[in-house]
Amino acid sequence: MPLDAYRRKRDFTQSPEPAGAARRRPKDGRGRFFCVQKHLASHLHYDLRLEHDGVLLSWAVPKGPSLDPAVKRLAMHVEDHPIEYGDFEGVIPSGYGAGIVMLWDRGTWTPDADDVGAALQKGDLKFTLDGYKLKGSWVLVRTKGARWAAGGADRSWLLIKHRDEWAGPVDIAEFAPLSVKSEGDFADILSQDDPDVWRSNRPARSGEAGALFETIIRRAIQMRSERSGRSGRSDRSGSGRSRSARSPRPERSERERSERERPERSEQSERTERSVRSVRSVRSVRRRRR
């Protein structure tokens, strides 16, 4: 079964990850879903997931995607994930993949070839991404000696950006580090859960990942404490008031809700696109001067 390897590795009584089910995409003309999840576990990496045949084909990209066509990023093919995983963001407290998962990018993808299965077998999958952060033409190329196995693990590929209007020297991982779902960072995500979960048994204790965890846990605990303090002060200040006095006026509440609503395209996405466009315009000026 397509998701056997995925389920075998996880204890869903402990992990909030979706068990999911393989399901066919309706033929309604919509693009296929893709996402990139930033995952801090025993080490920091990015997971590229492409919807195909009712599952998310998945590659772990240790250094994250690069917009520079000259940079070839290692991408390790891992087990297929359920479609529902594409919306997952949260804390995996223990077991396989223990750490923090951020939904770093999402959108649709379009394969260049009609037969995706044949392209995977050949080891040359060209496609176009239309996400918040990643756009344009890309290719996954299997390295010499590796073989395609659906749902297999530890298969070595390279993720490469093609030269187009969305390519450039912008370090997209550094420039746009936040979640497209919550617009928060790892500490924000952890603070919504239980930062104490790793006081004594973090997924990583040494190296860069260990230092990251230490900083993130400290910040998340502080954020929760500050929220609790604000909540306590609010409760005490309102304890002597009547229920009607504590209730916000409907028109103010409605206005505040409207202001908090997130636009369809996040500010972060717009900044990313503006930055990439500025890189393209600089290159265009240079070409004209030559």
Residue, then its C-alpha position, 0 to 999 in steps of 0.5 A: m500500500p502507498l502509505d505503509a512505510y509512512r504509517r509503520k514509522r509513526d505512533f499516531t497515539q503520540s504524534p499529531e501527524p495525520a494518518g491519512a489515506a491515499r486518495r485520487r485527485p478529482k479531475d477538475g482542472r486545478g493544479r496539483f498541490f505542493c508544499v515545503q515544510k521546514h523541519l527542525a528535528s535531529h537536524l534542520h532540513y526542508d521537505l519538498r512534497l509533490e502531489h501525485d497519484g493520491v499521495l505526496l511524493s517527498w524529498a528531504v532537502p538538507k539545505g533547502p531550495s535555492l533560487d540560484p541555477a548554479v546551486k544544486r541541492l541534495a534531495m533525498h527521496v523519502e516515504d510518500h506522505p498523505i495529502e492531509y500532511g500538506d497542511f500540517e504544522g506543529v510539534i512532534p513530541s517524540g518518536y520518528g521525526a520528533g521536532i517542530v514542523m513549519l509549513w514554509d511554502r505551499g501552492t500548486w505544481t505542474p509537471d512538464a511531462d504528461d507521464v509523471g511516472a515515466a519521468l520519475q523512472k527516468g530520473d528527470l522530473k521537470f516541473t513548474l511551481d506556483g507557491y508563495k515563495l517558490k515559483g517558476s521552472w525546476v527539475l529533480v534529477r536522480t544522481k547516478g547509481a540511484r534507482w526509483a522506488a515508489g515510497g522508497a527511502d534514501r534515494s539521492w536526487l538533486l533539486i535545481k532551479h532553472r534559469d527564468e524570471w524567478a531565478g536569482p541570488v536571493d537566499i530565499a530560506e534566509f529572506a523568507p523564514l516564516s510560516v505561510k500558515s501561521e506567519g510565525d517562526f519555530a518559537d511561535i509554533l512551539s509556544q502554542d504547544d507545550p515547550d516543557v515537552w523537551r526540557s529534559n529530552r530534546p530531539a537534538r542536544s549538540g551541534e547547530a540543531g541543539a543550539l537552535f532547540e535551546t534558543i527556541i525552547r527558551r523563547a517559547i517558554q518566555m512567550r507562553s509566560e508573557r501570554s499567561g501574565r497578560s491573561g491573568r492581568s486582564d482577568r483581574s482588571g475585569s473581575g469587578r466589572s459587570r458582564s455587559a461592561r466587559s463585552p466589547r462593542p459589536e462594531r469595534s469587535e467587527r472592525e478588529r476582526s476585519e483588521r486581523e483577517r490575513p490577506e490571500r497573499s501574505e506580506q511575506s510573499e509580496r516582499t519575496e516577489r518584490s525582491v526577486r523582481s528587483v534582482r531581475s531588473v538589475r540583471s536586465v540593466r546590466r545586460r543592456r549596458r553590455 
